[in-house]
Amino acid sequence: MGEIILDLKDLRCPLPILKANRVLQTLEPGDCLRVLATDRHTIKDFHEFCRKTGHSLIAFSEQGNNLSFLIKKK
């Protein structure tokens, strides 16, 4: 199982979701994608994205304006 880091800081929605989805399509099941973002709308968007796609949001952290999402591909 690997982990890819995708730095999407300073991008506004919907770009973080679109770019993360594109990368997830290239990963193997069980691989993880860590998304770094700053747009606060991504908090709700990534929770909803994972619910709809079946991927697992296994970790979320927030430090100041920096957001980190760890998504495991289904």
PDB file of N, CA, C and O in Angstrom, chain B, residues numbered from 101:
ATOM      1  N   MET B 101       0.855  -1.180   0.000  1.00  0.00           N
ATOM      2  CA  MET B 101       0.000   0.000   0.000  1.00  0.00           C
ATOM      3  C   MET B 101       0.892   1.231   0.000  1.00  0.00           C
ATOM      4  O   MET B 101       1.781   1.348   0.843  1.00  0.00           O
ATOM      5  N   GLY B 102       0.670   2.146  -0.928  1.00  0.00           N
ATOM      6  CA  GLY B 102       1.450   3.366  -1.018  1.00  0.00           C
ATOM      7  C   GLY B 102       0.648   4.573  -0.592  1.00  0.00           C
ATOM      8  O   GLY B 102      -0.557   4.498  -0.353  1.00  0.00           O
ATOM      9  N   GLU B 103       1.347   5.684  -0.504  1.00  0.00           N
ATOM     10  CA  GLU B 103       0.687   6.954  -0.189  1.00  0.00           C
ATOM     11  C   GLU B 103       1.251   8.024  -1.104  1.00  0.00           C
ATOM     12  O   GLU B 103       2.466   8.190  -1.213  1.00  0.00           O
ATOM     13  N   ILE B 104       0.366   8.740  -1.753  1.00  0.00           N
ATOM     14  CA  ILE B 104       0.712   9.852  -2.624  1.00  0.00           C
ATOM     15  C   ILE B 104       0.295  11.124  -1.902  1.00  0.00           C
ATOM     16  O   ILE B 104      -0.767  11.167  -1.280  1.00  0.00           O
ATOM     17  N   ILE B 105       1.121  12.159  -1.981  1.00  0.00           N
ATOM     18  CA  ILE B 105       0.770  13.458  -1.400  1.00  0.00           C
ATOM     19  C   ILE B 105       0.452  14.412  -2.539  1.00  0.00           C
ATOM     20  O   ILE B 105       1.237  14.572  -3.473  1.00  0.00           O
ATOM     21  N   LEU B 106      -0.706  15.037  -2.448  1.00  0.00           N
ATOM     22  CA  LEU B 106      -1.176  15.971  -3.460  1.00  0.00           C
ATOM     23  C   LEU B 106      -1.375  17.331  -2.806  1.00  0.00           C
ATOM     24  O   LEU B 106      -2.288  17.508  -1.999  1.00  0.00           O
ATOM     25  N   ASP B 107      -0.531  18.283  -3.150  1.00  0.00           N
ATOM     26  CA  ASP B 107      -0.585  19.622  -2.559  1.00  0.00           C
ATOM     27  C   ASP B 107      -1.503  20.504  -3.398  1.00  0.00           C
ATOM     28  O   ASP B 107      -1.146  20.918  -4.501  1.00  0.00           O
ATOM     29  N   LEU B 108      -2.680  20.785  -2.868  1.00  0.00           N
ATOM     30  CA  LEU B 108      -3.677  21.597  -3.564  1.00  0.00           C
ATOM     31  C   LEU B 108      -3.974  22.887  -2.807  1.00  0.00           C
ATOM     32  O   LEU B 108      -5.052  23.466  -2.945  1.00  0.00           O
ATOM     33  N   LYS B 109      -3.014  23.324  -2.014  1.00  0.00           N
ATOM     34  CA  LYS B 109      -3.191  24.568  -1.261  1.00  0.00           C
ATOM     35  C   LYS B 109      -3.421  25.720  -2.230  1.00  0.00           C
ATOM     36  O   LYS B 109      -2.857  25.763  -3.324  1.00  0.00           O
ATOM     37  N   ASP B 110      -4.252  26.637  -1.805  1.00  0.00           N
ATOM     38  CA  ASP B 110      -4.599  27.849  -2.548  1.00  0.00           C
ATOM     39  C   ASP B 110      -5.503  27.608  -3.753  1.00  0.00           C
ATOM     40  O   ASP B 110      -5.822  28.556  -4.471  1.00  0.00           O
ATOM     41  N   LEU B 111      -5.926  26.364  -3.995  1.00  0.00           N
ATOM     42  CA  LEU B 111      -6.919  26.114  -5.040  1.00  0.00           C
ATOM     43  C   LEU B 111      -8.306  26.199  -4.427  1.00  0.00           C
ATOM     44  O   LEU B 111      -8.521  25.772  -3.293  1.00  0.00           O
ATOM     45  N   ARG B 112      -9.231  26.745  -5.172  1.00  0.00           N
ATOM     46  CA  ARG B 112     -10.607  26.904  -4.707  1.00  0.00           C
ATOM     47  C   ARG B 112     -11.463  25.774  -5.266  1.00  0.00           C
ATOM     48  O   ARG B 112     -11.174  25.221  -6.327  1.00  0.00           O
ATOM     49  N   CYS B 113     -12.521  25.444  -4.532  1.00  0.00           N
ATOM     50  CA  CYS B 113     -13.458  24.418  -4.980  1.00  0.00           C
ATOM     51  C   CYS B 113     -14.087  24.845  -6.305  1.00  0.00           C
ATOM     52  O   CYS B 113     -14.368  26.026  -6.506  1.00  0.00           O
ATOM     53  N   PRO B 114     -14.303  23.910  -7.185  1.00  0.00           N
ATOM     54  CA  PRO B 114     -14.233  22.456  -7.038  1.00  0.00           C
ATOM     55  C   PRO B 114     -12.892  21.839  -7.440  1.00  0.00           C
ATOM     56  O   PRO B 114     -12.785  20.614  -7.493  1.00  0.00           O
ATOM     57  N   LEU B 115     -11.878  22.638  -7.719  1.00  0.00           N
ATOM     58  CA  LEU B 115     -10.613  22.087  -8.221  1.00  0.00           C
ATOM     59  C   LEU B 115      -9.974  21.029  -7.323  1.00  0.00           C
ATOM     60  O   LEU B 115      -9.491  20.028  -7.851  1.00  0.00           O
ATOM     61  N   PRO B 116      -9.942  21.190  -5.991  1.00  0.00           N
ATOM     62  CA  PRO B 116      -9.327  20.133  -5.176  1.00  0.00           C
ATOM     63  C   PRO B 116     -10.002  18.768  -5.344  1.00  0.00           C
ATOM     64  O   PRO B 116      -9.319  17.747  -5.417  1.00  0.00           O
ATOM     65  N   ILE B 117     -11.314  18.745  -5.404  1.00  0.00           N
ATOM     66  CA  ILE B 117     -12.035  17.478  -5.585  1.00  0.00           C
ATOM     67  C   ILE B 117     -11.742  16.895  -6.959  1.00  0.00           C
ATOM     68  O   ILE B 117     -11.481  15.698  -7.083  1.00  0.00           O
ATOM     69  N   LEU B 118     -11.784  17.722  -7.980  1.00  0.00           N
ATOM     70  CA  LEU B 118     -11.549  17.238  -9.341  1.00  0.00           C
ATOM     71  C   LEU B 118     -10.143  16.669  -9.491  1.00  0.00           C
ATOM     72  O   LEU B 118      -9.964  15.602 -10.080  1.00  0.00           O
ATOM     73  N   LYS B 119      -9.154  17.369  -8.967  1.00  0.00           N
ATOM     74  CA  LYS B 119      -7.764  16.910  -9.077  1.00  0.00           C
ATOM     75  C   LYS B 119      -7.524  15.657  -8.237  1.00  0.00           C
ATOM     76  O   LYS B 119      -6.819  14.746  -8.671  1.00  0.00           O
ATOM     77  N   ALA B 120      -8.099  15.608  -7.049  1.00  0.00           N
ATOM     78  CA  ALA B 120      -7.949  14.418  -6.208  1.00  0.00           C
ATOM     79  C   ALA B 120      -8.604  13.209  -6.874  1.00  0.00           C
ATOM     80  O   ALA B 120      -8.040  12.115  -6.857  1.00  0.00           O
ATOM     81  N   ASN B 121      -9.765  13.389  -7.447  1.00  0.00           N
ATOM     82  CA  ASN B 121     -10.454  12.298  -8.123  1.00  0.00           C
ATOM     83  C   ASN B 121      -9.617  11.767  -9.282  1.00  0.00           C
ATOM     84  O   ASN B 121      -9.538  10.556  -9.487  1.00  0.00           O
ATOM     85  N   ARG B 122      -9.001  12.652 -10.030  1.00  0.00           N
ATOM     86  CA  ARG B 122      -8.158  12.249 -11.157  1.00  0.00           C
ATOM     87  C   ARG B 122      -6.992  11.374 -10.675  1.00  0.00           C
ATOM     88  O   ARG B 122      -6.673  10.362 -11.298  1.00  0.00           O
ATOM     89  N   VAL B 123      -6.361  11.769  -9.564  1.00  0.00           N
ATOM     90  CA  VAL B 123      -5.246  10.982  -9.026  1.00  0.00           C
ATOM     91  C   VAL B 123      -5.748   9.650  -8.473  1.00  0.00           C
ATOM     92  O   VAL B 123      -5.120   8.615  -8.695  1.00  0.00           O
ATOM     93  N   LEU B 124      -6.867   9.663  -7.761  1.00  0.00           N
ATOM     94  CA  LEU B 124      -7.412   8.420  -7.199  1.00  0.00           C
ATOM     95  C   LEU B 124      -7.695   7.383  -8.285  1.00  0.00           C
ATOM     96  O   LEU B 124      -7.557   6.183  -8.044  1.00  0.00           O
ATOM     97  N   GLN B 125      -8.082   7.826  -9.457  1.00  0.00           N
ATOM     98  CA  GLN B 125      -8.370   6.896 -10.550  1.00  0.00           C
ATOM     99  C   GLN B 125      -7.125   6.144 -11.000  1.00  0.00           C
ATOM    100  O   GLN B 125      -7.239   5.071 -11.593  1.00  0.00           O
ATOM    101  N   THR B 126      -5.944   6.680 -10.730  1.00  0.00           N
ATOM    102  CA  THR B 126      -4.696   6.031 -11.143  1.00  0.00           C
ATOM    103  C   THR B 126      -4.132   5.107 -10.064  1.00  0.00           C
ATOM    104  O   THR B 126      -3.191   4.360 -10.331  1.00  0.00           O
ATOM    105  N   LEU B 127      -4.686   5.144  -8.858  1.00  0.00           N
ATOM    106  CA  LEU B 127      -4.163   4.356  -7.745  1.00  0.00           C
ATOM    107  C   LEU B 127      -4.792   2.968  -7.699  1.00  0.00           C
ATOM    108  O   LEU B 127      -5.854   2.727  -8.274  1.00  0.00           O
ATOM    109  N   GLU B 128      -4.116   2.069  -7.008  1.00  0.00           N
ATOM    110  CA  GLU B 128      -4.627   0.716  -6.786  1.00  0.00           C
ATOM    111  C   GLU B 128      -5.531   0.720  -5.548  1.00  0.00           C
ATOM    112  O   GLU B 128      -5.351   1.552  -4.658  1.00  0.00           O
ATOM    113  N   PRO B 129      -6.502  -0.200  -5.484  1.00  0.00           N
ATOM    114  CA  PRO B 129      -7.323  -0.303  -4.274  1.00  0.00           C
ATOM    115  C   PRO B 129      -6.445  -0.490  -3.036  1.00  0.00           C
ATOM    116  O   PRO B 129      -5.503  -1.283  -3.043  1.00  0.00           O
ATOM    117  N   GLY B 130      -6.765   0.241  -1.989  1.00  0.00           N
ATOM    118  CA  GLY B 130      -5.997   0.187  -0.747  1.00  0.00           C
ATOM    119  C   GLY B 130      -4.913   1.240  -0.656  1.00  0.00           C
ATOM    120  O   GLY B 130      -4.412   1.518   0.434  1.00  0.00           O
ATOM    121  N   ASP B 131      -4.537   1.842  -1.799  1.00  0.00           N
ATOM    122  CA  ASP B 131      -3.561   2.929  -1.768  1.00  0.00           C
ATOM    123  C   ASP B 131      -4.189   4.157  -1.127  1.00  0.00           C
ATOM    124  O   ASP B 131      -5.411   4.307  -1.111  1.00  0.00           O
ATOM    125  N   CYS B 132      -3.341   5.034  -0.600  1.00  0.00           N
ATOM    126  CA  CYS B 132      -3.826   6.234   0.080  1.00  0.00           C
ATOM    127  C   CYS B 132      -3.361   7.491  -0.627  1.00  0.00           C
ATOM    128  O   CYS B 132      -2.264   7.551  -1.183  1.00  0.00           O
ATOM    129  N   LEU B 133      -4.216   8.481  -0.591  1.00  0.00           N
ATOM    130  CA  LEU B 133      -3.923   9.802  -1.133  1.00  0.00           C
ATOM    131  C   LEU B 133      -4.066  10.806  -0.003  1.00  0.00           C
ATOM    132  O   LEU B 133      -5.127  10.914   0.610  1.00  0.00           O
ATOM    133  N   ARG B 134      -2.996  11.539   0.269  1.00  0.00           N
ATOM    134  CA  ARG B 134      -3.059  12.623   1.251  1.00  0.00           C
ATOM    135  C   ARG B 134      -3.203  13.924   0.469  1.00  0.00           C
ATOM    136  O   ARG B 134      -2.345  14.277  -0.339  1.00  0.00           O
ATOM    137  N   VAL B 135      -4.300  14.627   0.722  1.00  0.00           N
ATOM    138  CA  VAL B 135      -4.579  15.889   0.049  1.00  0.00           C
ATOM    139  C   VAL B 135      -4.333  17.025   1.033  1.00  0.00           C
ATOM    140  O   VAL B 135      -4.875  17.032   2.138  1.00  0.00           O
ATOM    141  N   LEU B 136      -3.513  17.979   0.621  1.00  0.00           N
ATOM    142  CA  LEU B 136      -3.258  19.184   1.405  1.00  0.00           C
ATOM    143  C   LEU B 136      -4.026  20.322   0.752  1.00  0.00           C
ATOM    144  O   LEU B 136      -3.901  20.546  -0.452  1.00  0.00           O
ATOM    145  N   ALA B 137      -4.815  21.036   1.531  1.00  0.00           N
ATOM    146  CA  ALA B 137      -5.667  22.091   0.988  1.00  0.00           C
ATOM    147  C   ALA B 137      -5.766  23.251   1.974  1.00  0.00           C
ATOM    148  O   ALA B 137      -5.387  23.137   3.140  1.00  0.00           O
ATOM    149  N   THR B 138      -6.283  24.361   1.475  1.00  0.00           N
ATOM    150  CA  THR B 138      -6.512  25.528   2.328  1.00  0.00           C
ATOM    151  C   THR B 138      -7.944  26.056   2.215  1.00  0.00           C
ATOM    152  O   THR B 138      -8.373  26.850   3.053  1.00  0.00           O
ATOM    153  N   ASP B 139      -8.681  25.633   1.203  1.00  0.00           N
ATOM    154  CA  ASP B 139     -10.062  26.093   1.021  1.00  0.00           C
ATOM    155  C   ASP B 139     -10.970  25.365   2.016  1.00  0.00           C
ATOM    156  O   ASP B 139     -11.099  24.142   1.959  1.00  0.00           O
ATOM    157  N   ARG B 140     -11.589  26.106   2.916  1.00  0.00           N
ATOM    158  CA  ARG B 140     -12.411  25.512   3.975  1.00  0.00           C
ATOM    159  C   ARG B 140     -13.611  24.733   3.427  1.00  0.00           C
ATOM    160  O   ARG B 140     -14.128  23.849   4.109  1.00  0.00           O
ATOM    161  N   HIS B 141     -14.057  25.043   2.220  1.00  0.00           N
ATOM    162  CA  HIS B 141     -15.175  24.302   1.632  1.00  0.00           C
ATOM    163  C   HIS B 141     -14.807  22.844   1.373  1.00  0.00           C
ATOM    164  O   HIS B 141     -15.687  21.990   1.268  1.00  0.00           O
ATOM    165  N   THR B 142     -13.503  22.555   1.271  1.00  0.00           N
ATOM    166  CA  THR B 142     -13.101  21.174   1.003  1.00  0.00           C
ATOM    167  C   THR B 142     -13.427  20.243   2.166  1.00  0.00           C
ATOM    168  O   THR B 142     -13.530  19.032   1.970  1.00  0.00           O
ATOM    169  N   ILE B 143     -13.591  20.778   3.359  1.00  0.00           N
ATOM    170  CA  ILE B 143     -13.917  19.920   4.505  1.00  0.00           C
ATOM    171  C   ILE B 143     -15.220  19.173   4.224  1.00  0.00           C
ATOM    172  O   ILE B 143     -15.268  17.945   4.300  1.00  0.00           O
ATOM    173  N   LYS B 144     -16.253  19.906   3.907  1.00  0.00           N
ATOM    174  CA  LYS B 144     -17.545  19.288   3.590  1.00  0.00           C
ATOM    175  C   LYS B 144     -17.447  18.491   2.290  1.00  0.00           C
ATOM    176  O   LYS B 144     -17.980  17.386   2.189  1.00  0.00           O
ATOM    177  N   ASP B 145     -16.764  19.057   1.302  1.00  0.00           N
ATOM    178  CA  ASP B 145     -16.707  18.427  -0.016  1.00  0.00           C
ATOM    179  C   ASP B 145     -16.026  17.063   0.010  1.00  0.00           C
ATOM    180  O   ASP B 145     -16.518  16.125  -0.617  1.00  0.00           O
ATOM    181  N   PHE B 146     -14.900  16.929   0.725  1.00  0.00           N
ATOM    182  CA  PHE B 146     -14.215  15.636   0.748  1.00  0.00           C
ATOM    183  C   PHE B 146     -14.996  14.594   1.547  1.00  0.00           C
ATOM    184  O   PHE B 146     -14.977  13.415   1.193  1.00  0.00           O
ATOM    185  N   HIS B 147     -15.679  15.002   2.612  1.00  0.00           N
ATOM    186  CA  HIS B 147     -16.539  14.057   3.336  1.00  0.00           C
ATOM    187  C   HIS B 147     -17.635  13.534   2.404  1.00  0.00           C
ATOM    188  O   HIS B 147     -17.888  12.331   2.354  1.00  0.00           O
ATOM    189  N   GLU B 148     -18.271  14.424   1.681  1.00  0.00           N
ATOM    190  CA  GLU B 148     -19.348  14.047   0.768  1.00  0.00           C
ATOM    191  C   GLU B 148     -18.808  13.219  -0.404  1.00  0.00           C
ATOM    192  O   GLU B 148     -19.426  12.232  -0.804  1.00  0.00           O
ATOM    193  N   PHE B 149     -17.670  13.615  -0.946  1.00  0.00           N
ATOM    194  CA  PHE B 149     -17.044  12.891  -2.050  1.00  0.00           C
ATOM    195  C   PHE B 149     -16.771  11.436  -1.657  1.00  0.00           C
ATOM    196  O   PHE B 149     -17.075  10.517  -2.417  1.00  0.00           O
ATOM    197  N   CYS B 150     -16.203  11.234  -0.484  1.00  0.00           N
ATOM    198  CA  CYS B 150     -15.890   9.877  -0.031  1.00  0.00           C
ATOM    199  C   CYS B 150     -17.161   9.068   0.211  1.00  0.00           C
ATOM    200  O   CYS B 150     -17.216   7.880  -0.106  1.00  0.00           O
ATOM    201  N   ARG B 151     -18.165   9.704   0.765  1.00  0.00           N
ATOM    202  CA  ARG B 151     -19.435   9.007   0.995  1.00  0.00           C
ATOM    203  C   ARG B 151     -20.029   8.534  -0.329  1.00  0.00           C
ATOM    204  O   ARG B 151     -20.517   7.408  -0.426  1.00  0.00           O
ATOM    205  N   LYS B 152     -19.989   9.387  -1.341  1.00  0.00           N
ATOM    206  CA  LYS B 152     -20.602   9.057  -2.629  1.00  0.00           C
ATOM    207  C   LYS B 152     -19.785   8.053  -3.438  1.00  0.00           C
ATOM    208  O   LYS B 152     -20.357   7.237  -4.160  1.00  0.00           O
ATOM    209  N   THR B 153     -18.463   8.100  -3.331  1.00  0.00           N
ATOM    210  CA  THR B 153     -17.615   7.248  -4.167  1.00  0.00           C
ATOM    211  C   THR B 153     -17.228   5.938  -3.502  1.00  0.00           C
ATOM    212  O   THR B 153     -16.781   5.012  -4.178  1.00  0.00           O
ATOM    213  N   GLY B 154     -17.394   5.846  -2.185  1.00  0.00           N
ATOM    214  CA  GLY B 154     -17.026   4.629  -1.478  1.00  0.00           C
ATOM    215  C   GLY B 154     -15.593   4.606  -0.982  1.00  0.00           C
ATOM    216  O   GLY B 154     -15.187   3.657  -0.311  1.00  0.00           O
ATOM    217  N   HIS B 155     -14.815   5.642  -1.304  1.00  0.00           N
ATOM    218  CA  HIS B 155     -13.465   5.743  -0.749  1.00  0.00           C
ATOM    219  C   HIS B 155     -13.592   6.071   0.739  1.00  0.00           C
ATOM    220  O   HIS B 155     -14.618   6.588   1.181  1.00  0.00           O
ATOM    221  N   SER B 156     -12.545   5.767   1.508  1.00  0.00           N
ATOM    222  CA  SER B 156     -12.586   6.006   2.955  1.00  0.00           C
ATOM    223  C   SER B 156     -11.768   7.232   3.323  1.00  0.00           C
ATOM    224  O   SER B 156     -10.588   7.328   2.985  1.00  0.00           O
ATOM    225  N   LEU B 157     -12.397   8.163   4.014  1.00  0.00           N
ATOM    226  CA  LEU B 157     -11.666   9.293   4.589  1.00  0.00           C
ATOM    227  C   LEU B 157     -11.177   8.807   5.947  1.00  0.00           C
ATOM    228  O   LEU B 157     -11.935   8.790   6.917  1.00  0.00           O
ATOM    229  N   ILE B 158      -9.909   8.412   6.013  1.00  0.00           N
ATOM    230  CA  ILE B 158      -9.422   7.768   7.232  1.00  0.00           C
ATOM    231  C   ILE B 158      -8.767   8.737   8.202  1.00  0.00           C
ATOM    232  O   ILE B 158      -8.532   8.393   9.360  1.00  0.00           O
ATOM    233  N   ALA B 159      -8.472   9.944   7.741  1.00  0.00           N
ATOM    234  CA  ALA B 159      -7.912  10.942   8.662  1.00  0.00           C
ATOM    235  C   ALA B 159      -8.155  12.333   8.106  1.00  0.00           C
ATOM    236  O   ALA B 159      -8.126  12.560   6.896  1.00  0.00           O
ATOM    237  N   PHE B 160      -8.394  13.249   9.016  1.00  0.00           N
ATOM    238  CA  PHE B 160      -8.525  14.671   8.682  1.00  0.00           C
ATOM    239  C   PHE B 160      -7.851  15.451   9.790  1.00  0.00           C
ATOM    240  O   PHE B 160      -8.042  15.164  10.972  1.00  0.00           O
ATOM    241  N   SER B 161      -7.059  16.443   9.404  1.00  0.00           N
ATOM    242  CA  SER B 161      -6.464  17.318  10.414  1.00  0.00           C
ATOM    243  C   SER B 161      -6.471  18.748   9.903  1.00  0.00           C
ATOM    244  O   SER B 161      -6.504  19.011   8.701  1.00  0.00           O
ATOM    245  N   GLU B 162      -6.440  19.653  10.858  1.00  0.00           N
ATOM    246  CA  GLU B 162      -6.493  21.080  10.559  1.00  0.00           C
ATOM    247  C   GLU B 162      -5.498  21.789  11.463  1.00  0.00           C
ATOM    248  O   GLU B 162      -5.553  21.664  12.687  1.00  0.00           O
ATOM    249  N   GLN B 163      -4.583  22.539  10.844  1.00  0.00           N
ATOM    250  CA  GLN B 163      -3.628  23.349  11.593  1.00  0.00           C
ATOM    251  C   GLN B 163      -3.652  24.741  10.987  1.00  0.00           C
ATOM    252  O   GLN B 163      -3.078  24.982   9.925  1.00  0.00           O
ATOM    253  N   GLY B 164      -4.325  25.654  11.677  1.00  0.00           N
ATOM    254  CA  GLY B 164      -4.487  26.997  11.122  1.00  0.00           C
ATOM    255  C   GLY B 164      -5.305  26.921   9.849  1.00  0.00           C
ATOM    256  O   GLY B 164      -6.412  26.383   9.846  1.00  0.00           O
ATOM    257  N   ASN B 165      -4.759  27.462   8.762  1.00  0.00           N
ATOM    258  CA  ASN B 165      -5.446  27.423   7.468  1.00  0.00           C
ATOM    259  C   ASN B 165      -5.150  26.154   6.679  1.00  0.00           C
ATOM    260  O   ASN B 165      -5.740  25.935   5.621  1.00  0.00           O
ATOM    261  N   ASN B 166      -4.251  25.322   7.173  1.00  0.00           N
ATOM    262  CA  ASN B 166      -3.839  24.126   6.441  1.00  0.00           C
ATOM    263  C   ASN B 166      -4.702  22.928   6.816  1.00  0.00           C
ATOM    264  O   ASN B 166      -4.870  22.600   7.991  1.00  0.00           O
ATOM    265  N   LEU B 167      -5.243  22.286   5.786  1.00  0.00           N
ATOM    266  CA  LEU B 167      -6.103  21.125   5.949  1.00  0.00           C
ATOM    267  C   LEU B 167      -5.419  19.916   5.330  1.00  0.00           C
ATOM    268  O   LEU B 167      -4.751  20.031   4.303  1.00  0.00           O
ATOM    269  N   SER B 168      -5.587  18.759   5.956  1.00  0.00           N
ATOM    270  CA  SER B 168      -5.007  17.525   5.434  1.00  0.00           C
ATOM    271  C   SER B 168      -6.064  16.425   5.483  1.00  0.00           C
ATOM    272  O   SER B 168      -6.691  16.190   6.516  1.00  0.00           O
ATOM    273  N   PHE B 169      -6.248  15.759   4.347  1.00  0.00           N
ATOM    274  CA  PHE B 169      -7.207  14.664   4.223  1.00  0.00           C
ATOM    275  C   PHE B 169      -6.442  13.420   3.785  1.00  0.00           C
ATOM    276  O   PHE B 169      -5.664  13.479   2.833  1.00  0.00           O
ATOM    277  N   LEU B 170      -6.650  12.308   4.460  1.00  0.00           N
ATOM    278  CA  LEU B 170      -6.058  11.044   4.044  1.00  0.00           C
ATOM    279  C   LEU B 170      -7.190  10.150   3.554  1.00  0.00           C
ATOM    280  O   LEU B 170      -8.067   9.751   4.320  1.00  0.00           O
ATOM    281  N   ILE B 171      -7.149   9.848   2.265  1.00  0.00           N
ATOM    282  CA  ILE B 171      -8.214   9.095   1.609  1.00  0.00           C
ATOM    283  C   ILE B 171      -7.661   7.753   1.150  1.00  0.00           C
ATOM    284  O   ILE B 171      -6.624   7.688   0.489  1.00  0.00           O
ATOM    285  N   LYS B 172      -8.363   6.684   1.507  1.00  0.00           N
ATOM    286  CA  LYS B 172      -7.976   5.336   1.081  1.00  0.00           C
ATOM    287  C   LYS B 172      -8.889   4.914  -0.061  1.00  0.00           C
ATOM    288  O   LYS B 172     -10.114   4.939   0.061  1.00  0.00           O
ATOM    289  N   LYS B 173      -8.267   4.523  -1.183  1.00  0.00           N
ATOM    290  CA  LYS B 173      -9.054   4.132  -2.351  1.00  0.00           C
ATOM    291  C   LYS B 173      -9.773   2.816  -2.087  1.00  0.00           C
ATOM    292  O   LYS B 173      -9.210   1.887  -1.508  1.00  0.00           O
ATOM    293  N   LYS B 174     -11.034   2.756  -2.523  1.00  0.00           N
ATOM    294  CA  LYS B 174     -11.824   1.525  -2.313  1.00  0.00           C
ATOM    295  C   LYS B 174     -11.335   0.416  -3.212  1.00  0.00           C
ATOM    296  O   LYS B 174     -11.875  -0.690  -3.178  1.00  0.00           O
TER     297      LYS B 174
END
